[in-house]
């Protein structure tokens, strides 16, 4: 398997694990107590190290990533632009699970990335992101159309 094919596989795997987790009823929204905010939002601010620790495993706990809340978005955006393509793809998908209007900016930046795996994660994430519409289908050329996000 070539490097490009491997990266595309990783991006698809990231997207599918999030979709499967949502389908199995695992939490993919940032609510701990049903009031729409997490304990993270009410207590200590989120750190870059916390966000990286959640996303570093091969199969991140996206529910846990979502529970980090909007405080994680600046770090997720930073990771999306970083050199590690796998981490960037995971960051885009994790941002889509955080119910905040700023999530769309992270997904939008991922859709413009030069790396296919990040664009694939962005396309998969767009359907879950407030203010975004995901691609209805894959273009004949095999490229994902960029998601349309408000903002």
MDTraj code that builds the backbone (N, CA, C; nanometers):
import mdtraj as md
import numpy as np

residues = "UNK UNK UNK UNK UNK UNK UNK UNK UNK UNK UNK UNK UNK UNK UNK UNK UNK UNK UNK UNK UNK UNK UNK UNK UNK UNK UNK UNK UNK UNK UNK UNK UNK UNK UNK UNK UNK UNK UNK UNK UNK UNK UNK UNK UNK UNK UNK UNK UNK UNK UNK UNK UNK UNK UNK UNK UNK UNK UNK UNK UNK UNK UNK UNK UNK UNK UNK UNK UNK UNK UNK UNK UNK UNK UNK UNK UNK UNK UNK UNK UNK UNK UNK UNK UNK UNK UNK UNK UNK UNK UNK UNK UNK UNK UNK UNK UNK UNK UNK UNK UNK UNK UNK UNK UNK UNK UNK UNK UNK UNK UNK UNK UNK UNK UNK UNK UNK UNK UNK UNK UNK UNK UNK UNK UNK UNK UNK UNK UNK UNK UNK UNK UNK UNK UNK UNK UNK UNK UNK UNK UNK UNK UNK UNK UNK UNK UNK UNK UNK UNK UNK".split()
xyz = np.array([
    [0.0849, -0.1162, 0.0000],
    [0.0000, 0.0000, 0.0000],
    [0.0896, 0.1227, 0.0000],
    [0.0625, 0.2146, -0.0922],
    [0.1403, 0.3368, -0.1020],
    [0.1097, 0.4316, 0.0128],
    [0.1932, 0.5312, 0.0263],
    [0.1780, 0.6283, 0.1341],
    [0.0445, 0.7023, 0.1206],
    [0.0095, 0.7439, -0.0013],
    [-0.1162, 0.8153, -0.0221],
    [-0.2358, 0.7285, 0.0150],
    [-0.2327, 0.6032, -0.0278],
    [-0.3427, 0.5123, 0.0022],
    [-0.3526, 0.4882, 0.1524],
    [-0.2393, 0.4758, 0.2190],
    [-0.2382, 0.4543, 0.3635],
    [-0.2984, 0.5750, 0.4359],
    [-0.2596, 0.6945, 0.3943],
    [-0.3119, 0.8151, 0.4580],
    [-0.4626, 0.8273, 0.4372],
    [-0.5083, 0.7955, 0.3179],
    [-0.6508, 0.8000, 0.2905],
    [-0.7248, 0.6979, 0.3766],
    [-0.6675, 0.5797, 0.3917],
    [-0.7263, 0.4768, 0.4771],
    [-0.7370, 0.5259, 0.6209],
    [-0.6327, 0.5893, 0.6716],
    [-0.6324, 0.6408, 0.8090],
    [-0.7428, 0.7447, 0.8256],
    [-0.7565, 0.8348, 0.7282],
    [-0.8598, 0.9380, 0.7371],
    [-0.9990, 0.8761, 0.7372],
    [-1.0204, 0.7789, 0.6518],
    [-1.1505, 0.7119, 0.6485],
    [-1.1770, 0.6391, 0.7792],
    [-1.0737, 0.5759, 0.8348],
    [-1.0873, 0.5053, 0.9622],
    [-1.1276, 0.6024, 1.0735],
    [-1.0667, 0.7190, 1.0754],
    [-1.0980, 0.8210, 1.1759],
    [-1.2448, 0.8609, 1.1647],
    [-1.2879, 0.8867, 1.0430],
    [-1.4269, 0.9277, 1.0224],
    [-1.5236, 0.8164, 1.0613],
    [-1.4923, 0.6941, 1.0233],
    [-1.5822, 0.5827, 1.0526],
    [-1.5919, 0.5529, 1.2014],
    [-1.4824, 0.5645, 1.2758],
    [-1.4905, 0.5375, 1.4193],
    [-1.5819, 0.6380, 1.4877],
    [-1.5793, 0.7620, 1.4442],
    [-1.6697, 0.8620, 1.5001],
    [-1.8138, 0.8325, 1.4656],
    [-1.8392, 0.7919, 1.3423],
    [-1.9748, 0.7599, 1.2992],
    [-2.0263, 0.6369, 1.3731],
    [-1.9426, 0.5362, 1.3886],
    [-1.9814, 0.4141, 1.4598],
    [-2.0107, 0.4453, 1.6064],
    [-1.9265, 0.5276, 1.6676],
    [-1.9485, 0.5636, 1.8079],
    [-2.0829, 0.6327, 1.8248],
    [-2.1165, 0.7206, 1.7321],
    [-2.2448, 0.7897, 1.7393],
    [-2.3599, 0.6909, 1.7204],
    [-2.3436, 0.5953, 1.6310],
    [-2.4477, 0.4968, 1.6045],
    [-2.4694, 0.4001, 1.7187],
    [-2.3687, 0.3805, 1.8013],
    [-2.3811, 0.2894, 1.9151],
    [-2.4287, 0.3599, 2.0401],
    [-2.4650, 0.4849, 2.0248],
    [-2.5210, 0.5582, 2.1382],
    [-2.4174, 0.6161, 2.2316],
    [-2.2895, 0.6088, 2.1970],
    [-2.1893, 0.6709, 2.2816],
    [-2.1969, 0.8217, 2.2651],
    [-2.1639, 0.8912, 2.3673],
    [-2.1742, 1.0367, 2.3643],
    [-2.0778, 1.0965, 2.2634],
    [-2.1312, 1.1801, 2.1771],
    [-2.0466, 1.2557, 2.0855],
    [-2.0753, 1.4037, 2.0997],
    [-2.1501, 1.4410, 2.2015],
    [-2.1784, 1.5814, 2.2264],
    [-2.1241, 1.6193, 2.3630],
    [-2.0909, 1.7451, 2.3807],
    [-2.0266, 1.7869, 2.5044],
    [-2.1237, 1.8129, 2.6190],
    [-2.1946, 1.7115, 2.6633],
    [-2.2842, 1.7308, 2.7772],
    [-2.2566, 1.6247, 2.8816],
    [-2.2358, 1.6690, 3.0038],
    [-2.2158, 1.5773, 3.1156],
    [-2.3417, 1.5695, 3.2016],
    [-2.4156, 1.6792, 3.2096],
    [-2.5265, 1.6852, 3.3032],
    [-2.6600, 1.7229, 3.2384],
    [-2.6653, 1.7225, 3.1049],
    [-2.7893, 1.7524, 3.0361],
    [-2.8204, 1.8996, 3.0229],
    [-2.7359, 1.9865, 3.0767],
    [-2.7636, 2.1302, 3.0691],
    [-2.6932, 2.1963, 2.9504],
    [-2.6216, 2.1196, 2.8700],
    [-2.5573, 2.1758, 2.7528],
    [-2.4180, 2.2286, 2.7761],
    [-2.3664, 2.2119, 2.8939],
    [-2.2292, 2.2513, 2.9192],
    [-2.1584, 2.1369, 2.9899],
    [-2.0282, 2.1329, 2.9765],
    [-1.9534, 2.0237, 3.0368],
    [-1.8893, 2.0713, 3.1660],
    [-1.8447, 1.9740, 3.2445],
    [-1.7746, 2.0107, 3.3672],
    [-1.6455, 2.0844, 3.3335],
    [-1.5863, 2.0532, 3.2166],
    [-1.4647, 2.1238, 3.1734],
    [-1.4934, 2.2723, 3.1565],
    [-1.6102, 2.3061, 3.0990],
    [-1.6428, 2.4460, 3.0745],
    [-1.6648, 2.5213, 3.2049],
    [-1.7051, 2.4514, 3.3093],
    [-1.7321, 2.5158, 3.4369],
    [-1.6092, 2.5213, 3.5262],
    [-1.5053, 2.4472, 3.4926],
    [-1.3892, 2.4426, 3.5806],
    [-1.2642, 2.4924, 3.5083],
    [-1.1573, 2.4178, 3.5181],
    [-1.0278, 2.4598, 3.4650],
    [-1.0296, 2.4704, 3.3128],
    [-0.9526, 2.5653, 3.2589],
    [-0.9440, 2.5770, 3.1132],
    [-0.8729, 2.4559, 3.0525],
    [-0.9019, 2.4308, 2.9272],
    [-0.8419, 2.3192, 2.8541],
    [-0.7007, 2.3580, 2.8117],
    [-0.6095, 2.2620, 2.8172],
    [-0.4720, 2.2874, 2.7750],
    [-0.4416, 2.2128, 2.6460],
    [-0.3394, 2.2581, 2.5761],
    [-0.2935, 2.1933, 2.4536],
    [-0.2568, 2.0472, 2.4810],
    [-0.1937, 2.0236, 2.5957],
    [-0.1520, 1.8886, 2.6314],
    [-0.2706, 1.7950, 2.6505],
    [-0.3792, 1.8462, 2.7098],
    [-0.4995, 1.7645, 2.7270],
    [-0.5580, 1.7243, 2.5914],
    [-0.5650, 1.8198, 2.5011],
    [-0.6214, 1.7936, 2.3691],
    [-0.5348, 1.6920, 2.2955],
    [-0.4051, 1.7114, 2.2995],
    [-0.3132, 1.6192, 2.2318],
    [-0.3229, 1.4792, 2.2927],
    [-0.3359, 1.4699, 2.4236],
    [-0.3457, 1.3386, 2.4899],
    [-0.4715, 1.2631, 2.4467],
    [-0.5798, 1.3358, 2.4234],
    [-0.7035, 1.2710, 2.3797],
    [-0.6913, 1.2224, 2.2351],
    [-0.6228, 1.2990, 2.1503],
    [-0.6163, 1.2671, 2.0073],
    [-0.4985, 1.1780, 1.9682],
    [-0.3985, 1.1646, 2.0522],
    [-0.2793, 1.0872, 2.0146],
    [-0.3021, 0.9381, 1.9911],
    [-0.3909, 0.8712, 2.0628],
    [-0.4081, 0.7270, 2.0363],
    [-0.4533, 0.7024, 1.8912],
    [-0.4234, 0.5824, 1.8412],
    [-0.4674, 0.5471, 1.7060],
    [-0.6191, 0.5561, 1.6932],
    [-0.6901, 0.5187, 1.7988],
    [-0.8364, 0.5280, 1.8013],
    [-0.8768, 0.6191, 1.9170],
    [-0.8839, 0.7500, 1.8912],
    [-0.9173, 0.8445, 1.9985],
    [-1.0580, 0.8225, 2.0518],
    [-1.0791, 0.8650, 2.1738],
    [-1.2119, 0.8657, 2.2346],
    [-1.2757, 0.9990, 2.1965],
    [-1.3530, 0.9984, 2.0871],
    [-1.4107, 1.1223, 2.0374],
    [-1.5145, 1.1809, 2.1325],
    [-1.5796, 1.0959, 2.2108],
    [-1.6709, 1.1477, 2.3122],
    [-1.5958, 1.2315, 2.4145],
    [-1.4813, 1.1828, 2.4543],
    [-1.3964, 1.2572, 2.5485],
    [-1.3461, 1.3867, 2.4848],
    [-1.3111, 1.3801, 2.3560],
    [-1.2658, 1.5001, 2.2854],
    [-1.3771, 1.6046, 2.2826],
    [-1.5002, 1.5609, 2.2574],
    [-1.6135, 1.6532, 2.2550],
    [-1.6373, 1.7160, 2.3915],
    [-1.6177, 1.6378, 2.4959],
    [-1.6408, 1.6883, 2.6320],
    [-1.5371, 1.7917, 2.6745],
    [-1.4281, 1.8033, 2.6009],
    [-1.3317, 1.9099, 2.6313],
    [-1.3955, 2.0464, 2.6079],
    [-1.4914, 2.0505, 2.5174],
    [-1.5697, 2.1723, 2.4947],
    [-1.5010, 2.2751, 2.4075],
    [-1.5645, 2.3911, 2.3951],
    [-1.5152, 2.4971, 2.3075],
    [-1.3753, 2.5468, 2.3404],
    [-1.3315, 2.5275, 2.4627],
    [-1.1958, 2.5687, 2.4991],
    [-1.0876, 2.4944, 2.4223],
    [-1.1226, 2.3793, 2.3648],
    [-1.0254, 2.3013, 2.2874],
    [-1.0128, 2.3489, 2.1435],
    [-1.1084, 2.4278, 2.0953],
    [-1.1098, 2.4659, 1.9539],
    [-0.9833, 2.5377, 1.9058],
    [-0.9263, 2.6312, 1.9804],
    [-0.8026, 2.6937, 1.9317],
    [-0.6892, 2.5925, 1.9110],
    [-0.6809, 2.4942, 1.9989],
    [-0.5763, 2.3921, 1.9866],
    [-0.6069, 2.2970, 1.8710],
    [-0.7345, 2.2654, 1.8520],
    [-0.7724, 2.1794, 1.7401],
    [-0.7423, 2.2483, 1.6072],
    [-0.7682, 2.3777, 1.6011],
    [-0.7368, 2.4524, 1.4789],
    [-0.5861, 2.4538, 1.4535],
    [-0.5101, 2.4713, 1.5592],
    [-0.3637, 2.4698, 1.5491],
    [-0.3141, 2.3330, 1.5007],
    [-0.3722, 2.2254, 1.5538],
    [-0.3326, 2.0899, 1.5142],
    [-0.3737, 2.0589, 1.3710],
    [-0.4847, 2.1173, 1.3262],
    [-0.5293, 2.0980, 1.1887],
    [-0.4256, 2.1512, 1.0906],
    [-0.3603, 2.2599, 1.1255],
    [-0.2595, 2.3203, 1.0389],
    [-0.1203, 2.2608, 1.0605],
    [-0.1051, 2.1732, 1.1590],
    [0.0256, 2.1176, 1.1926],
    [0.0781, 2.0182, 1.0908],
    [0.2017, 1.9749, 1.1111],
    [0.2709, 1.8865, 1.0176],
    [0.2201, 1.7421, 1.0217],
    [0.1657, 1.6969, 1.1337],
    [0.1199, 1.5588, 1.1479],
    [-0.0184, 1.5436, 1.0849],
    [-0.0246, 1.4796, 0.9685],
    [-0.1508, 1.4664, 0.8942],
    [-0.2542, 1.3855, 0.9703],
    [-0.2121, 1.2803, 1.0379],
    [-0.3061, 1.1976, 1.1136],
    [-0.3681, 1.2774, 1.2278],
    [-0.2867, 1.3518, 1.3002],
    [-0.3366, 1.4350, 1.4096],
    [-0.4274, 1.5450, 1.3545],
    [-0.3936, 1.6008, 1.2395],
    [-0.4757, 1.7053, 1.1778],
    [-0.6139, 1.6511, 1.1431],
    [-0.6194, 1.5322, 1.0855],
    [-0.7479, 1.4711, 1.0494],
    [-0.8311, 1.4443, 1.1746],
    [-0.7687, 1.3951, 1.2798],
    [-0.8394, 1.3689, 1.4048],
    [-0.8906, 1.4997, 1.4656],
    [-0.8100, 1.6059, 1.4558],
    [-0.8486, 1.7357, 1.5121],
    [-0.9706, 1.7923, 1.4404],
    [-0.9749, 1.7789, 1.3083],
    [-1.0900, 1.8275, 1.2317],
    [-1.2160, 1.7545, 1.2757],
    [-1.2073, 1.6230, 1.2851],
    [-1.3256, 1.5457, 1.3224],
    [-1.3684, 1.5774, 1.4657],
    [-1.2719, 1.5882, 1.5561],
    [-1.3049, 1.6204, 1.6960],
    [-1.3726, 1.7564, 1.7056],
    [-1.3265, 1.8532, 1.6278],
    [-1.3874, 1.9871, 1.6298],
    [-1.5336, 1.9807, 1.5880],
    [-1.5655, 1.8919, 1.4948],
    [-1.7038, 1.8817, 1.4473],
    [-1.7987, 1.8321, 1.5557],
    [-1.7473, 1.7680, 1.6571],
    [-1.8302, 1.7133, 1.7647],
    [-1.8575, 1.8133, 1.8760],
    [-1.7876, 1.9256, 1.8726],
    [-1.8051, 2.0294, 1.9737],
    [-1.9133, 2.1247, 1.9246],
    [-2.0204, 2.1346, 1.9994],
    [-2.1347, 2.2166, 1.9593],
    [-2.1061, 2.3638, 1.9878],
    [-2.0384, 2.4254, 1.8920],
    [-2.0027, 2.5661, 1.9028],
    [-1.9916, 2.6217, 1.7620],
    [-2.0330, 2.7445, 1.7431],
    [-2.0304, 2.8029, 1.6086],
    [-1.8892, 2.8111, 1.5517],
    [-1.7890, 2.8135, 1.6375],
    [-1.6496, 2.8223, 1.5909],
    [-1.5971, 2.6908, 1.5352],
    [-1.6695, 2.5807, 1.5570],
    [-1.6284, 2.4507, 1.5029],
    [-1.6217, 2.4534, 1.3509],
    [-1.7136, 2.5286, 1.2888],
    [-1.7184, 2.5362, 1.1426],
    [-1.5879, 2.5905, 1.0848],
    [-1.5223, 2.6817, 1.1549],
    [-1.3965, 2.7383, 1.1053],
    [-1.2874, 2.6317, 1.0978],
    [-1.2845, 2.5419, 1.1946],
    [-1.1845, 2.4346, 1.1942],
    [-1.2133, 2.3376, 1.0793],
    [-1.3405, 2.3018, 1.0620],
    [-1.3775, 2.2113, 0.9533],
    [-1.3481, 2.2759, 0.8185],
    [-1.3787, 2.4043, 0.8051],
    [-1.3525, 2.4773, 0.6807],
    [-1.2025, 2.4808, 0.6504],
    [-1.1199, 2.5038, 0.7509],
    [-0.9750, 2.5075, 0.7263],
    [-0.9239, 2.3696, 0.6867],
    [-0.9824, 2.2640, 0.7426],
    [-0.9439, 2.1286, 0.7039],
    [-0.9810, 2.0966, 0.5606],
    [-1.0912, 2.1536, 0.5127],
    [-1.1350, 2.1255, 0.3759],
    [-1.0420, 2.1868, 0.2722],
    [-0.9658, 2.2867, 0.3119],
    [-0.8728, 2.3515, 0.2194],
    [-0.7305, 2.2972, 0.2321],
    [-0.7101, 2.1992, 0.3182],
    [-0.5765, 2.1439, 0.3413],
    [-0.5254, 2.0713, 0.2173],
    [-0.3960, 2.0729, 0.1982],
    [-0.3353, 2.0073, 0.0813],
    [-0.3322, 1.8547, 0.0951],
    [-0.3481, 1.8036, 0.2186],
    [-0.3404, 1.6597, 0.2433],
    [-0.4789, 1.5961, 0.2323],
    [-0.4856, 1.4908, 0.1533],
    [-0.6142, 1.4256, 0.1254],
    [-0.6820, 1.3749, 0.2518],
    [-0.6064, 1.3172, 0.3454],
    [-0.6683, 1.2613, 0.4651],
    [-0.7357, 1.3671, 0.5508],
    [-0.6818, 1.4887, 0.5484],
    [-0.7426, 1.5973, 0.6250],
    [-0.8703, 1.6442, 0.5546],
    [-0.8662, 1.6514, 0.4221],
    [-0.9863, 1.6893, 0.3467],
    [-1.0974, 1.5854, 0.3628],
    [-1.0605, 1.4567, 0.3648],
    [-1.1601, 1.3507, 0.3833],
    [-1.2238, 1.3635, 0.5221],
    [-1.1430, 1.3854, 0.6241],
    [-1.1970, 1.4028, 0.7595],
    [-1.2889, 1.5242, 0.7648],
    [-1.2520, 1.6306, 0.6944],
    [-1.3342, 1.7506, 0.6903],
    [-1.4681, 1.7238, 0.6227],
    [-1.4659, 1.6491, 0.5142],
    [-1.5903, 1.6164, 0.4442],
    [-1.6806, 1.5310, 0.5321],
    [-1.6221, 1.4352, 0.6037],
    [-1.7004, 1.3495, 0.6935],
    [-1.7547, 1.4304, 0.8113],
    [-1.6770, 1.5263, 0.8569],
    [-1.7143, 1.6060, 0.9732],
    [-1.8197, 1.7114, 0.9410],
    [-1.8247, 1.7553, 0.8163],
    [-1.9127, 1.8673, 0.7809],
    [-2.0595, 1.8389, 0.8106],
    [-2.1012, 1.7159, 0.7921],
    [-2.2405, 1.6825, 0.8185],
    [-2.2785, 1.6899, 0.9657],
    [-2.1802, 1.6865, 1.0540],
    [-2.2053, 1.6900, 1.1986],
    [-2.1874, 1.8304, 1.2565],
    [-2.1317, 1.9204, 1.1773],
    [-2.0916, 2.0503, 1.2287],
    [-2.2017, 2.1538, 1.2120],
    [-2.2371, 2.2250, 1.3192],
    [-2.3360, 2.3326, 1.3056],
    [-2.2868, 2.4359, 1.2046],
    [-2.3710, 2.4723, 1.1105],
    [-2.3344, 2.5729, 1.0112],
    [-2.2658, 2.5174, 0.8883],
    [-2.2549, 2.3845, 0.8754],
    [-2.1898, 2.3238, 0.7590],
    [-2.2856, 2.2271, 0.6910],
    [-2.2659, 2.2129, 0.5614],
    [-2.3353, 2.1085, 0.4869],
    [-2.2293, 2.0229, 0.4218],
    [-2.2335, 1.8945, 0.4483],
    [-2.1351, 1.8018, 0.3937],
    [-2.1608, 1.7706, 0.2484],
    [-2.0677, 1.7015, 0.1845],
    [-2.0837, 1.6678, 0.0433],
    [-2.1941, 1.5648, 0.0247],
    [-2.2735, 1.5826, -0.0779],
    [-2.3800, 1.4872, -0.1069],
    [-2.3246, 1.3632, -0.1760],
    [-2.2174, 1.3821, -0.2501],
    [-2.1588, 1.2682, -0.3203],
    [-2.0141, 1.2996, -0.3543],
    [-1.9422, 1.1970, -0.3959],
    [-1.8027, 1.2147, -0.4360],
    [-1.8006, 1.2519, -0.5832],
    [-1.7182, 1.3483, -0.6189],
    [-1.7043, 1.3861, -0.7593],
    [-1.6505, 1.2695, -0.8393],
    [-1.6784, 1.2703, -0.9676],
    [-1.6321, 1.1634, -1.0561],
    [-1.4810, 1.1515, -1.0542],
    [-1.4121, 1.2614, -1.0335],
    [-1.2658, 1.2589, -1.0323],
    [-1.2104, 1.1966, -0.9056],
    [-1.2963, 1.1691, -0.8081],
    [-1.2501, 1.1059, -0.6854],
    [-1.2139, 1.2038, -0.5765],
    [-1.2312, 1.3327, -0.5999],
    [-1.1987, 1.4315, -0.4983],
    [-1.3254, 1.4670, -0.4203],
    [-1.3101, 1.4960, -0.2934],
    [-1.4246, 1.5351, -0.2118],
    [-1.4548, 1.6809, -0.2381],
    [-1.5810, 1.7154, -0.2589],
    [-1.6139, 1.8568, -0.2692],
    [-1.5976, 1.9219, -0.1318],
    [-1.5572, 2.0454, -0.1323],
    [-1.5374, 2.1157, -0.0051],
    [-1.6714, 2.1374, 0.0632],
    [-1.6776, 2.1160, 0.1950],
    [-1.8020, 2.1419, 0.2652],
    [-1.8318, 2.2915, 0.2647],
    [-1.9569, 2.3256, 0.2668],
    [-1.9969, 2.4649, 0.2715],
    [-2.0326, 2.4974, 0.4157],
    [-1.9547, 2.5881, 0.4752],
    [-1.9746, 2.6248, 0.6146],
    [-2.0057, 2.7726, 0.6248],
    [-2.0991, 2.8062, 0.7108],
    [-2.1318, 2.9465, 0.7342],
    [-2.0174, 3.0142, 0.8053],
    [-2.0041, 3.1412, 0.7847],
    [-1.9044, 3.2171, 0.8585],
    [-1.8009, 3.2636, 0.7718],
])
top = md.Topology()
chain = top.add_chain()
for i, resn in enumerate(residues, 1):
    res = top.add_residue(resn, chain, resSeq=i)
    for name in ("N", "CA", "C"):
        top.add_atom(name, md.element.get_by_symbol(name[0]), res)
traj = md.Trajectory(xyz[None], top)
